[in-house]
């Protein structure tokens, strides 16, 4: 839209079905988004209008809500779903606080998708070989890229906590500062968009796939969650003596109750399960533990005021609005129904059957399809539309034969 049109308040409308567009560009049957496929209004959030510092010509990006023309939020909008979850907390006098940790890879351009990704050539003329995890000099070869990333973050008002080289080859992680869940979802979305745009300027490719390289750790989007009282700001997960509260237990119980049903929301792509089935500290279970990275729900070591629950299931490929909404909705379900968690695990452990999670997209979608909890918390229209779109993506994947199949199976009798 032109700046003049935007400033005049011209309404921008979009077909309702676009919210269910699959990643290949197609759409499920019209019954999933209204047979007329009428319009939605895109309503810009005044706090999320940003001039784009990487653009050569003046341009701005506005994060919008997708609203029905009658004024209410569309049930198909993931940002709208998150706002509804936050409102349910507010009705109880509570406010969730979240932080996201996003991992990503920086690669050289990959013009042939049949070939593996490669790390870029750094300023020293060499490609990283994987020995730079957590090194203080690990991103020196990419310093011009990261310098612009930092400047663009500052311009967009994205406060960063820590930035580090992760375990994978040319893999990095950012921790965004904790705050309001909607704000953190917006910031996570903006940061991913920023990364890809700045990378293109520097002749690089940023990849937020869950598992872009074989034999290498995948990329997560861990979600740290706590709840405070509106007004006092008191963390309700700790009592006056600094001990865990019943609400803390119930929140964990709700997370455990929803993780298997919501796996397809946290791990939305075929590739997501490559990360989960080769864990490398990417646990595919609903166990919980004090500071054990093998558990799907980890309680990081912290002071009572910072007591929180870390959901380690979502990958970097997850929709931040939907992943945060699903995680918080599950926790609230536990609080409202006073669900008790399992016993915490420590050390090496075997996952009990009742705490295991789906390990393929097909299994996760089948579990979501049977979930009454998902329909109760997010509405039948959203869940059925999401499943229809993801089923198209899964079918498209099965329409292709992989190099592994040709290499290993073609010679079989």
LINQUI-V736602 format. One record per residue. N is the residue number from 1. RES is the residue in one letter. OMEGA is omega in whole degrees, 0 to 359 (999 if undefined). BURIAL is + if it has 9 or more other C-alpha atoms within 8 Angstrom, else -. Layout:
# LINQUI-V736602
N;RES;OMEGA;BURIAL  N;RES;OMEGA;BURIAL
This chain:
# LINQUI-V736602
1;X;176;-  2;X;177;-  3;X;180;-  4;X;180;-  5;X;180;+  6;X;183;+  7;X;176;-  8;X;181;-  9;X;179;-  10;X;183;-  11;X;176;-  12;X;182;-  13;X;184;-  14;X;179;+  15;X;184;+  16;X;184;+  17;X;181;+  18;X;180;-  19;X;177;-  20;X;178;+  21;X;180;+  22;X;188;+  23;X;175;-  24;X;177;-  25;X;182;-  26;X;183;-  27;X;172;+  28;X;181;+  29;X;186;-  30;X;181;+  31;X;181;-  32;X;179;+  33;X;179;+  34;X;189;+  35;X;179;-  36;X;185;-  37;X;180;+  38;X;185;-  39;X;165;+  40;X;173;+  41;X;174;+  42;X;186;+  43;X;184;+  44;X;173;+  45;X;184;+  46;X;181;-  47;X;184;-  48;X;174;+  49;X;192;+  50;X;165;-  51;X;185;+  52;X;187;+  53;X;182;-  54;X;183;-  55;X;179;-  56;X;176;-  57;X;182;-  58;X;178;-  59;X;177;-  60;X;178;-  61;X;177;-  62;X;173;+  63;X;187;+  64;X;165;-  65;X;175;+  66;X;184;+  67;X;171;+  68;X;181;+  69;X;175;-  70;X;174;-  71;X;181;-  72;X;180;-  73;X;177;+  74;X;177;+  75;X;182;+  76;X;182;+  77;X;179;+  78;X;176;+  79;X;176;+  80;X;178;+  81;X;179;+  82;X;179;+  83;X;179;+  84;X;178;-  85;X;179;+  86;X;180;+  87;X;178;-  88;X;174;-  89;X;183;+  90;X;179;+  91;X;178;-  92;X;181;-  93;X;184;-  94;X;177;+  95;X;175;+  96;X;176;+  97;X;181;+  98;X;169;+  99;X;178;+  100;X;171;+  101;X;184;+  102;X;175;+  103;X;182;+  104;X;177;+  105;X;173;+  106;X;184;+  107;X;167;+  108;X;177;+  109;X;182;-  110;X;184;+  111;X;181;-  112;X;184;-  113;X;176;-  114;X;181;-  115;X;180;-  116;X;173;-  117;X;176;+  118;X;174;-  119;X;181;+  120;X;172;+  121;X;183;+  122;X;180;+  123;X;178;-  124;X;178;-  125;X;183;-  126;X;173;-  127;X;177;-  128;X;181;+  129;X;174;-  130;X;181;+  131;X;188;-  132;X;183;+  133;X;176;+  134;X;180;+  135;X;179;-  136;X;181;-  137;X;191;-  138;X;182;+  139;X;181;+  140;X;179;-  141;X;180;+  142;X;188;+  143;X;179;-  144;X;178;-  145;X;183;+  146;X;177;+  147;X;179;-  148;X;176;+  149;X;181;+  150;X;181;-  151;X;180;-  152;X;176;+  153;X;180;+  154;X;180;+  155;X;180;-  156;X;180;+  157;X;179;-  158;X;180;+  159;X;180;-  160;X;178;+  161;X;178;-  162;X;177;-  163;X;182;+  164;X;171;-  165;X;180;+  166;X;189;+  167;X;185;+  168;X;177;+  169;X;181;+  170;X;178;+  171;X;184;+  172;X;179;+  173;X;171;+  174;X;172;+  175;X;177;+  176;X;182;+  177;X;183;+  178;X;180;+  179;X;180;+  180;X;185;+  181;X;180;+  182;X;178;+  183;X;181;-  184;X;176;+  185;X;177;+  186;X;182;+  187;X;179;+  188;X;177;+  189;X;181;+  190;X;181;-  191;X;179;+  192;X;178;+  193;X;178;-  194;X;181;+  195;X;184;+  196;X;181;+  197;X;180;+  198;X;178;+  199;X;180;+  200;X;178;+  201;X;184;-  202;X;179;-  203;X;182;-  204;X;175;+  205;X;173;+  206;X;183;+  207;X;178;+  208;X;171;+  209;X;178;+  210;X;184;+  211;X;183;+  212;X;182;-  213;X;174;+  214;X;175;-  215;X;183;-  216;X;178;+  217;X;177;+  218;X;183;+  219;X;184;+  220;X;167;+  221;X;180;+  222;X;180;+  223;X;176;+  224;X;188;+  225;X;169;+  226;X;181;+  227;X;178;+  228;X;173;+  229;X;175;+  230;X;181;+  231;X;183;-  232;X;183;-  233;X;182;-  234;X;176;-  235;X;185;+  236;X;177;+  237;X;180;+  238;X;178;+  239;X;184;+  240;X;180;-  241;X;179;-  242;X;181;-  243;X;178;-  244;X;181;+  245;X;175;+  246;X;179;-  247;X;176;+  248;X;178;+  249;X;183;+  250;X;177;+  251;X;178;+  252;X;178;+  253;X;177;+  254;X;176;+  255;X;180;+  256;X;182;+  257;X;185;+  258;X;190;+  259;X;180;+  260;X;179;+  261;X;186;+  262;X;183;+  263;X;181;+  264;X;176;+  265;X;178;+  266;X;183;+  267;X;195;+  268;X;186;+  269;X;177;+  270;X;183;+  271;X;180;+  272;X;187;+  273;X;169;+  274;X;177;+  275;X;186;+  276;X;181;+  277;X;172;-  278;X;200;-  279;X;186;+  280;X;182;-  281;X;174;-  282;X;192;+  283;X;175;+  284;X;179;+  285;X;180;+  286;X;176;+  287;X;175;+  288;X;186;+  289;X;170;+  290;X;172;+  291;X;174;-  292;X;186;+  293;X;176;+  294;X;180;-  295;X;178;+  296;X;178;+  297;X;184;+  298;X;173;+  299;X;182;+  300;X;175;+  301;X;184;-  302;X;172;-  303;X;180;-  304;X;182;+  305;X;181;+  306;X;180;-  307;X;185;+  308;X;178;+  309;X;179;+  310;X;174;+  311;X;186;+  312;X;183;+  313;X;187;+  314;X;175;+  315;X;179;+  316;X;180;+  317;X;183;+  318;X;172;+  319;X;186;-  320;X;179;+  321;X;184;+  322;X;181;+  323;X;179;+  324;X;179;+  325;X;182;+  326;X;181;+  327;X;180;+  328;X;179;+  329;X;178;+  330;X;179;+  331;X;179;+  332;X;175;+  333;X;178;+  334;X;179;+  335;X;183;+  336;X;182;-  337;X;177;-  338;X;180;+  339;X;178;+  340;X;179;+  341;X;171;+  342;X;174;-  343;X;178;-  344;X;178;-  345;X;175;+  346;X;178;-  347;X;176;-  348;X;185;-  349;X;172;-  350;X;184;-  351;X;175;-  352;X;182;-  353;X;184;-  354;X;178;-  355;X;175;+  356;X;184;+  357;X;175;+  358;X;184;+  359;X;172;+  360;X;178;-  361;X;179;+  362;X;181;-  363;X;181;+  364;X;178;+  365;X;177;+  366;X;178;-  367;X;179;+  368;X;180;+  369;X;182;+  370;X;190;-  371;X;173;+  372;X;179;-  373;X;180;-  374;X;180;+  375;X;179;+  376;X;186;-  377;X;185;-  378;X;179;+  379;X;182;+  380;X;183;-  381;X;182;+  382;X;184;+  383;X;181;+  384;X;177;+  385;X;179;+  386;X;180;+  387;X;181;+  388;X;180;+  389;X;181;+  390;X;177;+  391;X;175;+  392;X;180;+  393;X;179;+  394;X;178;+  395;X;178;-  396;X;178;-  397;X;181;-  398;X;176;-  399;X;180;-  400;X;176;-  401;X;187;-  402;X;175;-  403;X;179;-  404;X;181;-  405;X;179;+  406;X;183;+  407;X;190;-  408;X;191;-  409;X;186;-  410;X;183;-  411;X;183;-  412;X;180;-  413;X;999;-
